[in-house]
Amino acid sequence: MKKSLSIALPSTLAIAALFIFLPFGSSAEFSFRSYSPEGKLMHSFAPYQWILQQPEFMSHLLLSFKLSLIAVAFTAILVVPSVAWLHLKAQSFRSIIEVVTILPLVIPVVALSIGVQAAFPDWLQSTEYELPLMYVILSLPFTFRILDNGLQAIPLKTISEASRGLGANWPKTIIFVIAPVMRSAVAGAFFLTFALSLGEFTLTSLLHWDTFPTWVTSVSQQNIIGAIALSVFSLTVAFVVLLLVGLFSSQTKKRTEVAE
Amino acid sequence: MINSYGSSKGVSRKGGTFARRNLIIALPLIPLIAYLAFFFFWPMVMVVTDSLKNNDHHWSFINFTTITHKPYSTAFKNSILLGALSALFASIPGAIFAYIIEVRGSEKLKGFVTSLSGVLANTGGVPLAFMFIATFGAQGSAIKILKALGIDLYSGGFTLFSFTGIVFVYLYFQIPLMVIIFSPALHSIRNEWRDAAKNLGATPRKFWRTIGVPLLFPSFTASFLLLFASGFAAYATARAMTVGNIALVPLVIGTLVDGNVQVDQANVGKSLAVGMVIVSALAMIPYLIIQRRARRWQQ
């Protein structure tokens, strides 16, 4: 039993590595493909040069960055203080807020998009800033949980009472006590909102906006190699951003374990 | 859970100011609740009410009668099948993988697997579709290598742009998703229980049959349900991979929204959306309940 399992681990890891890197490596290979005038397949940086020559590349990338940053800002001013308040004073409301914030995960994004189209007034639907407002909703189930888990093990109430007891006023307590202990959970929530907003496709395309991910799809209709090169590019970015999220959340875990 | 219950009881004991105190406490939560009400609940209420109206804005069930017929019924059948098959083919290997990592992996490896699974489960969408086209499409690298080895998948009728192809692609984010949500359950099976069973004379098989499987079954079911909902509702990958050749509910809603198709009823898209919400909720609500209960002993 034990012996068979010791072979099991390396072979499982080998299969997993193949599972992950076969598509990734293949797309990387594909993204360098180009054809000589005689129609012969060769590899070069041509697809990537092609991307850089597209004026839409930079404009869509910048737009996606801008919208994602706005979504992060809304998470910062709306979600972070609310979760902190839940832990400080409003424990009795925690379970109901927990249920309400998970609902965007239950409702398919496609259905929500239809609702947005039916409900929002025209002035809101005629500006692309409706997107970050909705990205906040889509990331809420995750951001609430990251913040809530991060705070669960920190006795926020006790330490803020201690700070007040030692003579600090509320602004001081918030800046020097509450903000520092929440730092890694907040960073995790920000990264997640940012990554999710950057890659959001469903709502954006159903509301007929063009951001980076939807532009990649339209590129594929004229230049599939270019679209694959763009996918390799955006996946690499997503990998880096999400691994940072993972790093931050594991740091949160360590901190909270120490706190316990 | 227990904490919040206890503290609310504590407040009420202090006297008749219970309601007022609660109101003051709830005040700072109003922005978040108002935001959710406007950007989430209102749109959903609009979907439901509009789905119950005919072209003359009168209450009617006509949209729901329409979607029980073809082509909409086929789309629902396909989407449910896609959710179920991708969940089935992802949950079993995902659970086995998570088990082997849990039992044999070092702490460092476990942490790495969790982070990496998080990344993979979230890399759905458009890039994923193009990645698979680059690998398993007719011109894909893997297909070319296999061809050089004498195996021509495409002559065998395989194509990525089919129902089977989509199930196959979905596994790429479904298996990591399974690893993420099933690992905590595996982690909670304590070695002490295994040792205790062994000391009492249980064979490994008996341990699994009478302790391990009954303990893990709720979490496995919950994970399966989440995977089903995720496969059922996924839009981006399917949208980038198909050219309208496979009827899936999210794609049908997409074409209705784009106005590419003329329909007799203006609100059919909304009734399809309500249908999606119902199917999704049927899977997600039991998932959330099971997870919540399981969390009690998984701590």
Chai-1 contact restraints between the chains, C-beta under 6 A:
chainA,res_idxA,chainB,res_idxB,connection_type,confidence,min_distance_angstrom,max_distance_angstrom,comment,restraint_id
A,L5,B,R104,contact,1.0,0.0,6.0,A-B,restraint_1
A,A8,B,I100,contact,1.0,0.0,6.0,A-B,restraint_2
A,L9,B,R104,contact,1.0,0.0,6.0,A-B,restraint_3
A,T12,B,I100,contact,1.0,0.0,6.0,A-B,restraint_4
A,P23,B,M131,contact,1.0,0.0,6.0,A-B,restraint_5
A,P23,B,F132,contact,1.0,0.0,6.0,A-B,restraint_6
A,P23,B,T135,contact,1.0,0.0,6.0,A-B,restraint_7
A,S26,B,A134,contact,1.0,0.0,6.0,A-B,restraint_8
A,S26,B,T135,contact,1.0,0.0,6.0,A-B,restraint_9
A,S26,B,S141,contact,1.0,0.0,6.0,A-B,restraint_10
A,S26,B,A142,contact,1.0,0.0,6.0,A-B,restraint_11
A,S27,B,M131,contact,1.0,0.0,6.0,A-B,restraint_12
A,S27,B,A134,contact,1.0,0.0,6.0,A-B,restraint_13
A,E29,B,S141,contact,1.0,0.0,6.0,A-B,restraint_14
A,F30,B,A134,contact,1.0,0.0,6.0,A-B,restraint_15
A,L78,B,L32,contact,1.0,0.0,6.0,A-B,restraint_16
A,L78,B,Y35,contact,1.0,0.0,6.0,A-B,restraint_17
A,S82,B,L29,contact,1.0,0.0,6.0,A-B,restraint_18
A,S82,B,L32,contact,1.0,0.0,6.0,A-B,restraint_19
A,W85,B,P28,contact,1.0,0.0,6.0,A-B,restraint_20
A,K89,B,I25,contact,1.0,0.0,6.0,A-B,restraint_21
A,A90,B,I25,contact,1.0,0.0,6.0,A-B,restraint_22
A,Q91,B,N3,contact,1.0,0.0,6.0,A-B,restraint_23
A,Q91,B,S4,contact,1.0,0.0,6.0,A-B,restraint_24
A,Q91,B,S7,contact,1.0,0.0,6.0,A-B,restraint_25
A,S92,B,S4,contact,1.0,0.0,6.0,A-B,restraint_26
A,S92,B,S7,contact,1.0,0.0,6.0,A-B,restraint_27
A,S92,B,S8,contact,1.0,0.0,6.0,A-B,restraint_28
A,R94,B,S4,contact,1.0,0.0,6.0,A-B,restraint_29
A,S95,B,S4,contact,1.0,0.0,6.0,A-B,restraint_30
A,V106,B,A281,contact,1.0,0.0,6.0,A-B,restraint_31
A,V106,B,M284,contact,1.0,0.0,6.0,A-B,restraint_32
A,I107,B,V277,contact,1.0,0.0,6.0,A-B,restraint_33
A,P108,B,A233,contact,1.0,0.0,6.0,A-B,restraint_34
A,P108,B,M276,contact,1.0,0.0,6.0,A-B,restraint_35
A,P108,B,S280,contact,1.0,0.0,6.0,A-B,restraint_36
A,V110,B,Y235,contact,1.0,0.0,6.0,A-B,restraint_37
A,V110,B,P250,contact,1.0,0.0,6.0,A-B,restraint_38
A,V110,B,I253,contact,1.0,0.0,6.0,A-B,restraint_39
A,A111,B,A273,contact,1.0,0.0,6.0,A-B,restraint_40
A,A111,B,M276,contact,1.0,0.0,6.0,A-B,restraint_41
A,A111,B,V277,contact,1.0,0.0,6.0,A-B,restraint_42
A,I114,B,V47,contact,1.0,0.0,6.0,A-B,restraint_43
A,I114,B,G269,contact,1.0,0.0,6.0,A-B,restraint_44
A,I114,B,K270,contact,1.0,0.0,6.0,A-B,restraint_45
A,I114,B,A273,contact,1.0,0.0,6.0,A-B,restraint_46
A,G115,B,P43,contact,1.0,0.0,6.0,A-B,restraint_47
A,G115,B,M44,contact,1.0,0.0,6.0,A-B,restraint_48
A,G115,B,M46,contact,1.0,0.0,6.0,A-B,restraint_49
A,G115,B,V47,contact,1.0,0.0,6.0,A-B,restraint_50
A,V116,B,P43,contact,1.0,0.0,6.0,A-B,restraint_51
A,A118,B,M46,contact,1.0,0.0,6.0,A-B,restraint_52
A,A118,B,D50,contact,1.0,0.0,6.0,A-B,restraint_53
A,A119,B,W42,contact,1.0,0.0,6.0,A-B,restraint_54
A,A119,B,P43,contact,1.0,0.0,6.0,A-B,restraint_55
A,A119,B,M46,contact,1.0,0.0,6.0,A-B,restraint_56
A,L133,B,F39,contact,1.0,0.0,6.0,A-B,restraint_57
A,I137,B,F39,contact,1.0,0.0,6.0,A-B,restraint_58
A,I137,B,F40,contact,1.0,0.0,6.0,A-B,restraint_59
A,G199,B,G125,contact,1.0,0.0,6.0,A-B,restraint_60
A,F201,B,G125,contact,1.0,0.0,6.0,A-B,restraint_61
A,F201,B,V126,contact,1.0,0.0,6.0,A-B,restraint_62
A,F201,B,A236,contact,1.0,0.0,6.0,A-B,restraint_63
A,T202,B,Y235,contact,1.0,0.0,6.0,A-B,restraint_64
A,T202,B,A236,contact,1.0,0.0,6.0,A-B,restraint_65
A,L206,B,V257,contact,1.0,0.0,6.0,A-B,restraint_66
A,P213,B,V126,contact,1.0,0.0,6.0,A-B,restraint_67
A,V216,B,V126,contact,1.0,0.0,6.0,A-B,restraint_68
A,T217,B,V126,contact,1.0,0.0,6.0,A-B,restraint_69
A,T217,B,A240,contact,1.0,0.0,6.0,A-B,restraint_70
A,A227,B,F130,contact,1.0,0.0,6.0,A-B,restraint_71
A,I228,B,F130,contact,1.0,0.0,6.0,A-B,restraint_72
A,I228,B,A134,contact,1.0,0.0,6.0,A-B,restraint_73
A,S231,B,P127,contact,1.0,0.0,6.0,A-B,restraint_74
A,S231,B,F130,contact,1.0,0.0,6.0,A-B,restraint_75
A,S231,B,M131,contact,1.0,0.0,6.0,A-B,restraint_76
A,S234,B,P127,contact,1.0,0.0,6.0,A-B,restraint_77
A,L235,B,T123,contact,1.0,0.0,6.0,A-B,restraint_78
A,L235,B,P127,contact,1.0,0.0,6.0,A-B,restraint_79
A,A238,B,T123,contact,1.0,0.0,6.0,A-B,restraint_80
A,F239,B,V119,contact,1.0,0.0,6.0,A-B,restraint_81
A,L242,B,V119,contact,1.0,0.0,6.0,A-B,restraint_82
A,L242,B,N122,contact,1.0,0.0,6.0,A-B,restraint_83
A,G246,B,S115,contact,1.0,0.0,6.0,A-B,restraint_84
A,G246,B,G118,contact,1.0,0.0,6.0,A-B,restraint_85
A,S250,B,G111,contact,1.0,0.0,6.0,A-B,restraint_86
